[in-house]
Amino acid sequence: MKAVTKKKAKGDVTAEYETALVKRKTDHYMLRLYIAGNNRRSQIAVENVKKICEEYLKGRYELEVIDIYQDRTKNLVDLVLAAPTLIKKLPLPLRKVIGDMSRKEKVLVGLDLVPRS
C-alpha cells in the first residue's frame, strides 16, 4: 500500500503552522538584555534569562548583556525605557520583555517559544 502524501496548497494554514513550528526549533536567537547597574534585581534578571536560554535555546542563541549606566550607545538604538529589559532582535518579529524575568511563561511568550494564550 502506498503512503499518501499531502500536497501543500497555497494558503494552507495547517502546513504554514507546521513549517513555523519546525523553524522555531532551528532558528538562531539574538537577544539583548539591558540592566541598570550591578544590583540584585539585575543579577536575578541575568540569571533567569541565562537559565531559560540554556533550557529552551541551548546552542542557538547569543545573549548580550548591557548595563545602561556603562554603555549608553546601544540604548539609543533600542529605546529602552526601563531596566531590566530583554529584547529579542532575531528571529523577527522584534519583541521586548520588561522586568526581572522571574515569570518564565512571560519570557517564553516574549521569545515566541510558546503561543500567546
N, C-alpha and C positions, 0 to 999 in steps of 0.2 A: 504494500500500500504506500502510495506517495505522500510525502508530507506537504501540506498545503501552506504556502507562504502568503502572507497578507501583503498586498502592494500598498505602498504609502500614497494615498491620494492627496492632491493639493488641498490644504485646509483641513487635513485630518488632525483634529485636536489631540486625540489619544497618542498618535505617532509623534507629534511635536512634543507632547509632555514626556513621553518615554525617552526621547532624544535629549531633552533638557535634563532629565534625571541622570542619565549616563554622563553627560557633560559636566554636571555639578560635581560628580565624583572624581573627575580628572582635571578640572580647572586649577590653575595656579593662582593663589590669592596674594595680593599685595595690600598689606594693612599698615596703617599708621596710627599709633596711639599717642595722643597728646596728654601730658601730665603737667601738673603745676608744682614743681619743686620735689624734693626728696622727703615727702611726708608719708605717714601711714596710709592715707587714702590712695596716694599714687602707687605705693608699693603693692597694695591689695589689687589695684586695677591691673598692674603689670602681671602679677602672679596669676590672676584669674584669666586674663587673655592668653597667656602662655599655656596654661593648663587646658583651656578649651581648644586652642590651636593644635596642641600635641594630640589631643583625643580625636578631633574631627578632621584635621588637615595635615596630619603628620607627613612631612616630606614634600609638601606642596604649598608652602606659604613663606612669605617674607614679612617680618614684623619689624617696623622701625618705631622706636620709642623716642619721642621728642619732648623735652622739658621746655615749656613755653617761656620760662624765665631765662634759659640758657640760649635758645635758638629761636629768634623771632622771625626769621626769613620764611620758613615753611608755613607758618600760621597765616601769612599774608595770602598765600595761595589757597589754603583750605578754609579760611574764615572760621576758625574755631572760637566760639564764644564762651564755652565752659570747659572745665577740665575735671576729671579725665573724659576724653572723647576718643572713641575708636572710629576710624574711617576705613571703609573697605573701598579701595581705589579700583582694584580689579578682582574678579571679573565684574564687568558692568552689570547692572547699574550701580553707581556710587551710593553708598549707604553710610549713615552716621549713627553711632550709639553713644549716648551720654550717660555717665555715672561710673560707679566703681566696678562695674562688670560682674557684680556678685549674682545678678539674676541671669543665670545661664540661658534660660529659654529666650530672654530678650536679646542676648548677644547672638544666639543661634539664628533667630529670625532676622536680626540685623545683617548677618553674614549670608543670608539666604540659604542656610543649611537645613532649615525646617520651614514648612509653609506657614504663612500667617494664618492664625485661627480667627 
